[in-house]
């Protein structure tokens, strides 16, 4: 039971990060019908920018939380500017192009941002300095650090604030109108270009926050970190129902828990050996030795579970768990 609770806690922390990144995907898709595959690289830029500032201030004598907030304060505008430039240069000219053109452009922008980041920060891994308390707290037998607690609470507060913005403000009403039908929204006085640009900027700000969370949780960041993280967050958005804010939040949390439980109970070599040796009729005999010797098993293969979930969702429920609340456009 202690192991189960620990994996649930790990899954909630990981799922909170996935949910924040997935919100960027789902907002852009809801507004434009575009999958912004460069969003994971915006997360990476936020993480590396924040780490650069944090490492500069780590020995200044400032309190650890202040140092991290300073890094976040620099990373957020940098990512917001990156998101705005991406929308203005790469996506706006292709807004009415065939759907394949923006998709290819998004992949190209993703690769470009990776190479730019490699030029600025190099290929090496950058370590998050020990500026935050790392002593674990025991909760129902599970170890939980201050960083993990902050990640869950801050992600929950941010997602709640975003939901209120979209559903309870005039700006959110303009976003929903643009999502329903941009042409009619424009006739009603909505500046569609401004709303779309704001959506990219807002999603990029969330990406900066997620980047700091990832680097603080794993104590490292590098120029290629956004690719796999972006794919998993996209999987979370599809799982919950892309285009739906609540679906992105639910999908992120569920994916984090599924991945954590899969890595803890199935991906671990010891557990796999136990299961293989207890298959009926002895059919699993030798599986542990066969695959274990090849390095087929272990925690590094936890990524399999995320994409296995994606395949299942696309096959059995393409609209996601909460469906897609996007009106049919004329």
C-alpha positions as CSV (number, residue, x, y, z in Angstrom):
1,X,0.0,0.0,0.0
2,X,2.9,2.4,0.7
3,X,4.2,1.8,-2.8
4,X,0.8,2.4,-4.3
5,X,0.4,5.7,-2.4
6,X,3.9,6.8,-3.4
7,X,3.1,6.1,-7.1
8,X,-0.2,8.0,-6.8
9,X,1.7,11.0,-5.3
10,X,4.3,10.8,-8.1
11,X,1.6,10.6,-10.7
12,X,-0.2,13.7,-9.3
13,X,3.0,15.7,-9.5
14,X,3.8,14.5,-13.0
15,X,0.2,14.9,-14.1
16,X,0.0,18.5,-12.8
17,X,2.9,19.3,-15.1
18,X,1.4,17.5,-18.1
19,X,-1.9,19.3,-17.5
20,X,-0.3,22.7,-17.6
21,X,1.5,21.9,-20.9
22,X,-1.6,20.3,-22.3
23,X,-3.6,23.5,-21.7
24,X,-1.3,25.2,-24.2
25,X,-2.1,22.6,-26.8
26,X,-5.8,22.6,-26.2
27,X,-6.3,26.4,-26.2
28,X,-4.5,26.8,-29.5
29,X,-6.5,23.9,-31.0
30,X,-9.8,25.3,-29.6
31,X,-9.1,28.7,-31.2
32,X,-7.5,27.8,-34.5
33,X,-7.9,24.0,-35.0
34,X,-4.0,23.8,-35.1
35,X,-1.7,21.4,-33.2
36,X,1.2,23.6,-32.1
37,X,3.9,20.9,-31.9
38,X,6.5,23.6,-31.0
39,X,4.8,24.1,-27.6
40,X,7.1,21.6,-25.9
41,X,10.1,23.6,-27.0
42,X,8.6,26.7,-25.4
43,X,8.6,24.7,-22.2
44,X,12.3,23.9,-22.7
45,X,13.2,27.6,-23.4
46,X,11.4,28.5,-20.2
47,X,13.2,25.9,-18.2
48,X,16.7,26.8,-19.5
49,X,16.1,30.6,-19.2
50,X,14.9,30.2,-15.6
51,X,17.9,28.0,-14.8
52,X,20.3,30.5,-16.2
53,X,19.0,33.2,-13.9
54,X,18.8,30.8,-10.9
55,X,22.3,29.6,-11.3
56,X,23.5,33.3,-11.5
57,X,21.7,34.2,-8.3
58,X,22.3,30.9,-6.4
59,X,25.3,32.2,-4.5
60,X,24.0,35.7,-3.9
61,X,22.6,35.0,-0.5
62,X,19.0,35.6,-1.5
63,X,16.4,33.1,-0.1
64,X,15.8,30.1,-2.3
65,X,12.2,30.9,-3.2
66,X,13.1,34.4,-4.2
67,X,15.8,33.1,-6.5
68,X,13.3,30.7,-8.1
69,X,10.7,33.5,-8.5
70,X,13.4,35.7,-10.1
71,X,14.1,32.9,-12.6
72,X,10.4,32.5,-13.3
73,X,9.9,36.3,-13.7
74,X,12.5,36.3,-16.5
75,X,11.4,33.0,-18.1
76,X,7.7,34.0,-18.4
77,X,8.2,37.1,-20.6
78,X,10.8,35.3,-22.7
79,X,8.4,32.5,-23.4
80,X,5.5,34.9,-24.0
81,X,7.6,36.8,-26.6
82,X,8.6,33.4,-28.2
83,X,5.0,32.4,-28.4
84,X,4.0,35.7,-30.0
85,X,6.8,35.5,-32.5
86,X,5.9,32.0,-33.4
87,X,2.2,32.9,-34.0
88,X,3.0,36.1,-35.9
89,X,5.7,34.7,-38.2
90,X,5.1,31.0,-38.6
91,X,1.3,30.4,-38.1
92,X,-0.6,33.6,-39.0
93,X,0.4,33.6,-42.7
94,X,-0.8,29.9,-43.0
95,X,-4.1,30.4,-41.1
96,X,-6.1,29.7,-44.3
97,X,-3.7,27.3,-45.9
98,X,-4.4,23.6,-46.2
99,X,-4.3,21.9,-42.9
100,X,-1.1,20.0,-43.7
101,X,1.0,23.2,-44.1
102,X,0.6,24.5,-40.5
103,X,1.4,21.0,-39.2
104,X,4.6,20.8,-41.2
105,X,5.5,24.3,-40.1
106,X,4.9,23.4,-36.4
107,X,7.3,20.5,-36.7
108,X,9.9,22.8,-38.4
109,X,9.5,25.5,-35.7
110,X,10.1,22.8,-33.1
111,X,13.3,21.7,-34.7
112,X,14.4,25.3,-35.1
113,X,13.9,26.1,-31.5
114,X,15.8,23.0,-30.4
115,X,18.8,24.1,-32.5
116,X,18.6,27.7,-31.3
117,X,18.6,26.5,-27.7
118,X,21.5,24.2,-28.4
119,X,23.5,27.3,-29.7
120,X,22.6,29.3,-26.6
121,X,22.9,26.7,-23.9
122,X,24.9,23.9,-25.5
123,X,24.3,20.1,-25.5
124,X,25.1,19.6,-21.8
125,X,22.6,19.0,-19.1
126,X,22.0,21.9,-16.8
127,X,21.6,21.2,-13.1
128,X,19.0,22.9,-10.9
129,X,20.9,24.2,-7.9
130,X,19.9,23.2,-4.3
131,X,18.1,26.4,-3.4
132,X,14.8,24.8,-2.3
133,X,14.3,22.5,0.7
134,X,14.6,18.9,-0.3
135,X,13.8,17.1,2.9
136,X,10.9,14.7,2.3
137,X,7.7,14.7,4.3
138,X,6.0,11.3,5.1
139,X,2.3,11.4,4.3
140,X,0.5,8.0,4.7
141,X,3.8,6.2,4.0
142,X,4.6,8.2,0.9
143,X,7.6,10.6,0.7
144,X,6.6,14.1,-0.6
145,X,9.0,17.0,-0.9
146,X,8.3,20.7,-0.6
147,X,8.9,21.1,-4.3
148,X,6.3,18.5,-5.2
149,X,3.8,20.1,-2.9
150,X,4.4,23.5,-4.5
151,X,4.0,22.0,-8.0
152,X,0.6,20.4,-7.2
153,X,-0.8,23.5,-5.4
154,X,0.5,26.0,-7.9
155,X,-0.7,24.0,-10.9
156,X,-4.1,23.6,-9.3
157,X,-4.3,27.4,-8.6
158,X,-3.1,28.2,-12.2
159,X,-5.6,25.9,-13.8
160,X,-8.4,27.3,-11.7
161,X,-7.5,30.8,-12.6
162,X,-7.4,29.9,-16.3
163,X,-10.8,28.3,-16.1
164,X,-12.2,31.5,-14.5
165,X,-10.5,33.7,-17.1
166,X,-12.1,31.7,-20.0
167,X,-15.5,31.3,-18.5
168,X,-16.1,34.4,-16.3
169,X,-14.4,37.3,-18.1
170,X,-15.1,39.4,-21.2
171,X,-11.8,38.3,-22.6
172,X,-12.7,34.7,-22.1
173,X,-16.0,35.3,-23.8
174,X,-14.1,36.7,-26.8
175,X,-11.9,33.6,-26.8
176,X,-14.9,31.3,-26.8
177,X,-16.6,33.4,-29.6
178,X,-13.4,33.1,-31.7
179,X,-13.4,29.4,-31.1
180,X,-17.0,29.0,-32.2
181,X,-16.6,31.0,-35.5
182,X,-13.9,33.6,-36.1
183,X,-15.7,35.3,-39.0
184,X,-18.9,35.9,-37.0
185,X,-16.8,36.9,-33.9
186,X,-15.1,39.5,-36.0
187,X,-18.4,40.9,-37.2
188,X,-19.5,41.2,-33.5
189,X,-16.4,43.4,-32.8
190,X,-13.9,40.9,-31.6
191,X,-10.3,41.4,-32.8
192,X,-9.6,37.9,-33.9
193,X,-5.9,38.4,-34.5
194,X,-5.5,39.9,-31.1
195,X,-7.4,37.0,-29.4
196,X,-5.4,34.4,-31.3
197,X,-2.1,36.1,-30.4
198,X,-3.2,36.4,-26.8
199,X,-4.0,32.6,-26.7
200,X,-0.4,31.8,-27.9
201,X,1.1,34.2,-25.3
202,X,-1.0,32.9,-22.5
203,X,-0.2,29.3,-23.4
204,X,3.5,30.2,-23.5
205,X,3.3,31.7,-20.0
206,X,1.9,28.4,-18.7
207,X,4.7,26.6,-20.6
208,X,7.3,28.8,-18.8
209,X,5.8,27.8,-15.4
210,X,5.7,24.2,-16.4
211,X,9.4,24.4,-17.5
212,X,10.4,25.7,-14.1
213,X,8.4,22.9,-12.4
214,X,10.0,20.2,-14.6
215,X,13.5,21.4,-13.9
216,X,12.9,21.8,-10.2
217,X,11.3,18.4,-9.9
218,X,14.0,16.5,-11.9
219,X,16.8,18.9,-11.0
220,X,18.0,19.1,-14.6
221,X,17.1,20.6,-18.0
222,X,18.5,20.3,-21.5
223,X,17.8,21.5,-25.0
224,X,16.0,18.3,-26.1
225,X,13.7,18.0,-23.0
226,X,10.7,19.6,-24.6
227,X,10.2,17.1,-27.4
228,X,9.1,14.1,-25.4
229,X,7.3,16.2,-22.8
230,X,5.4,17.9,-25.5
231,X,4.3,14.6,-27.0
232,X,3.1,13.4,-23.6
233,X,1.2,16.6,-23.0
234,X,-0.4,16.3,-26.4
235,X,-1.4,12.7,-25.4
236,X,-2.9,14.1,-22.3
237,X,-4.9,16.7,-24.3
238,X,-6.2,14.0,-26.6
239,X,-7.0,11.7,-23.7
240,X,-9.2,14.4,-22.0
241,X,-10.6,15.8,-25.2
242,X,-8.5,18.3,-27.1
243,X,-10.2,21.7,-27.3
244,X,-11.6,21.2,-23.8
245,X,-9.9,22.9,-20.9
246,X,-11.4,20.6,-18.3
247,X,-10.4,17.6,-20.5
248,X,-6.8,18.8,-20.7
249,X,-6.6,19.0,-16.9
250,X,-8.2,15.6,-16.4
251,X,-6.1,14.0,-19.1
252,X,-2.9,15.4,-17.7
253,X,-3.6,14.1,-14.2
254,X,-4.8,10.7,-15.5
255,X,-1.8,10.3,-17.8
256,X,0.6,11.1,-15.0
257,X,-1.0,8.5,-12.7
258,X,-1.1,5.9,-15.4
259,X,2.5,6.4,-16.3
260,X,3.6,6.4,-12.6
261,X,1.7,3.2,-11.8
262,X,2.9,1.5,-15.0
263,X,6.5,2.4,-14.2
264,X,6.1,1.3,-10.6
265,X,4.3,-2.0,-11.1
266,X,5.0,-3.2,-14.6
267,X,8.0,-1.4,-15.9
268,X,10.2,-2.5,-13.0
269,X,12.2,-5.6,-13.8
270,X,11.5,-7.2,-10.4
271,X,7.7,-6.9,-10.8
272,X,7.8,-8.1,-14.3
273,X,9.7,-11.2,-13.2
274,X,7.1,-11.9,-10.6
275,X,4.2,-11.5,-13.1
276,X,5.9,-13.6,-15.8
277,X,6.6,-16.4,-13.4
278,X,3.0,-16.5,-12.3
279,X,1.3,-16.7,-15.7
280,X,-1.0,-19.7,-16.0
281,X,0.5,-22.9,-17.3
282,X,4.0,-21.7,-17.0
283,X,3.7,-19.6,-20.2
284,X,5.8,-16.8,-18.7
285,X,8.8,-19.0,-17.8
286,X,12.0,-17.5,-19.2
287,X,10.4,-14.1,-20.1
288,X,12.3,-12.3,-17.4
289,X,15.6,-13.8,-18.4
290,X,15.0,-13.3,-22.1
291,X,14.0,-9.6,-21.9
292,X,15.9,-8.6,-18.8
293,X,19.3,-9.5,-20.3
294,X,18.6,-7.3,-23.3
295,X,17.8,-4.3,-21.1
296,X,14.2,-4.3,-22.4
297,X,12.7,-3.5,-19.0
298,X,13.1,-0.8,-16.4
299,X,12.0,2.6,-15.5
300,X,13.3,4.1,-18.8
301,X,10.5,2.3,-20.5
302,X,7.7,4.1,-18.6
303,X,7.2,6.3,-21.8
304,X,5.6,3.2,-23.4
305,X,2.5,3.6,-21.2
306,X,1.8,7.2,-22.3
307,X,1.8,6.3,-26.0
308,X,-0.1,3.0,-25.4
309,X,-2.8,5.1,-23.8
310,X,-2.8,7.5,-26.9
311,X,-3.3,4.5,-29.2
312,X,-6.2,3.2,-27.2
313,X,-7.9,6.6,-27.0
314,X,-7.5,7.2,-30.8
315,X,-8.9,3.7,-31.5
316,X,-11.8,3.5,-29.1
317,X,-12.7,7.2,-28.3
318,X,-11.1,9.6,-30.7
319,X,-13.0,12.6,-29.1
320,X,-11.4,11.9,-25.7
321,X,-13.0,11.3,-22.3
322,X,-14.8,14.7,-22.2
323,X,-15.3,15.1,-25.9
324,X,-14.6,18.3,-27.9
325,X,-16.7,21.3,-27.2
326,X,-16.0,23.0,-30.5
327,X,-19.0,23.9,-32.7
328,X,-19.3,22.7,-36.3
329,X,-18.1,25.6,-38.5
330,X,-20.0,26.6,-41.6
